[in-house]
């Protein structure tokens, strides 16, 4: 059977059905500004490529600056959503790149960020649905980064909103969903088991090495397909 472009690219992300995915988001420079200089950024890319990371998330302009040696070792997800910490509403994520352009530049997948419950949720969901359609047309996998974040979710339990976010990603056509799952392994497992597409756990804020190690172990025990941690 001939494999589609989408399935081939998903195979670059998930090497086998059992292998977890370690995704390192480096797109925070758009939101927060640079975290190092150009030389430090390149050094970090080399460290990630040589020490077990499977993929990185960058914005489209960074894609053409990746050293060939890094691109050969890491899958590259291009993030289509943006906002800066200076925005009047930092929860409003708007689209800054097109699927076809990212494919032409060499992306293995694209990602979209939606803050569920935000004041601009309608525009963010519409954008994600349109991106999913475009990904269908060109055979590019879509990673949906779904965060229950905004005034609309204030009075709802965290588990309820995470289950809803996972379902939302599936219903609008994502291939993979990144969620801020946490708490007990049993709670994480409920979210993972509810979702028919691979779930990646968001790494969240900086914590101690011990806390992070415990979190990673719990994520893997829950049945999630991997981790997205970039801070």
N, C-alpha and C positions, 0 to 999 in steps of 0.2 A: 504494500500500500504506500502511495506517495504521501509524504508528510507535507503539511501546509507550512508556509513561512512562519505563521504564528507558533505552531507546535515546535518547529525547529528552534525558534528564538527562546521559547519557554524551556527547551532542553538545554540551552546555554546557561539559563538561570538555575534550573533544578536538574542537576546532573543525573540523579536517579530518583526513584519514587521514595527512597529512604533518606537521601542526603539532605540535611537542612541547608537553608540558604542564609548566608551572612551578608547582609546588605548594609553598606556604609553611606548614609546621606552626607553629601558635601555641598548641598544647595543652600545651607544656612547663610552663606555670604550675601545672598540677595536680601534676606530678612534682617540680618544682624551686622553686616559688614565683614571685612576680612578678619580672619583669625590668625593669619601669619602672612609673611611676605611670599613673593613668587617662588623663591628658592625653597622655602619651607613647605610650600604647597606641593611642589614636585617631589620633595623628599618624602612627604607623607604618602603620596600616591605610590611611590616605590615600596615603602614599608607595607602598605596594604596589599599590594600585588604579590609580595614575596612571603606574606605571613598568614595566608588562609582566608582572606576576604574573597567573596565570590563576585560581588558587584558593587558599584558606586552609583550615587545619584548626583547629577550635576545639571546645570543649566546649559542651554544650547551653545553659548559662546565658549564655554570651557571645553566642549567636546573636541573642537579643532585644535586645542592646545595640549591634548593628552599625548604623552610620549607613546610611540608605537609599541614599545616594550610593555607598557602598562596596559594598553588596549588589548594586546594579545593575551593577557592573563586575566583581565577583569571584564565582566559584562558591564555595559553602561546603560543606565536608565536616565533619560532626559526628563527633567521636571518641567511641566508646562505652566505651573501656577506660581504666582508671586504676590508679595506685598512687603513693605518695609516696616520696621518697628516705629517709624515716624508717622505712619498713616493715621488719619483720623479714626479709622476703624481697622485695626490690624487683623481682625478676623475675616475681613473680606479678601478672599484669594481670587485673583483674576488671571485669565489666560494670557500668556506672553509668547507662546510659540505654537506652531502648527504641526500636526502629526506627520504629514507628508514631508515637511522640511526636516524634521528630526530623523526620519528614516533615511533621507538623502544624505544627511550628515554622518550617518553610521550608528544610530541608536539601536540597541537591542530591545528596548522597551521604552514606554513613556509613563509618566506618573502625573496624577492630578490630586490636589489637596482640596478637601471639602470640610468646612467647619459646620457640622450639623447643629442647628439651633441658633445659628448666628442671624443677624438682621438681614444678611444678603444670601441666605441659604438658597433661595429660589434661583438666583443667577449662577451660583456655584454648581448646583445640581444640573441645571440646564447645560452648562459648559461641560460637565463630566459626561453627560449623556451624548452630547455632540462629539466629544473626543472618542467615546466608545464606538460610535458609528464610523468615524474616520479610521480608527484602528482596525475595525472589521474589514474595511475596504482594502487596506494595504497589508494586512497580516502582521500587525505589530501588537504585542501584548500590552495590556493596560494594568498598571498598579494604581489602585485607588487608596489614597491616604485619608481615612475617615476619622474625624475627631469630633466627639460630642462636646461642643465648645461654644457657648453663647447664652444669651438670656433665655432662649426657648427651652433649655434643658435643665434649668435651675431646680425645679421641683420634682425631677424624675430620678429614680434610683440609677446608679451607674450601670448596673448589669442590664437594666432595661434599655438604656440608650446604646450600649455596646452591641447588644443583640440586634437592635434596630439598625445600627450603622453597618453591621456585617451583612444584613439582609439587603440593605439599600445598595451596597456595592454590587451584590449579585444581580439584583433586579435591573440595574442600569448598565450592566454589561462588562464589569471589570473581570480580569483574569486572576488577579491577586488583590488582597486587601490588607492594608497595614492599619492596625488598631492599637490604641493605648490600653491593652489588657493588663490587668494587674490583680493584686489581692491573692487569694488562695489558689492553689492548683485546681481545685474543684470549680472555682468561679471561672478561671481561664478556660478550663475544659468545656464548660457549658457554652461559651461563645464559640470556641473552635468547632465543637460537635454540631453546632447549629448551622455552620457555614459550609456549603459544598465547594467553595474555591479555597485555595491555600491562604492561610492567615499568617501574617508576619506580626510579631509583637514590636511595638514602638519602644525604643530604648529609654526614652524619657530624659529627665535631667541628670546631671552628673551626681554620682554617688560613689561610695568607697568601693575598692576592688572586691572586697568580701560581699558587700550588698549586691553588686552587679553580678558576681558569680552565682550567688543564690538565685537571683532573678532569672538568669539564663537557664539554670538547671530546672527551675519551675516551669519556664516557658516550654522547654523541650519535653518535660514530663506531661504537660497539658495536651500534647499532640500538635501544637502549632508547627508550621513548616519552616519557621526560621525567625530571624531577628533583624530588625533595622535599627542600628545604633550608630550615631555619628558624633556624639558630644563627649 
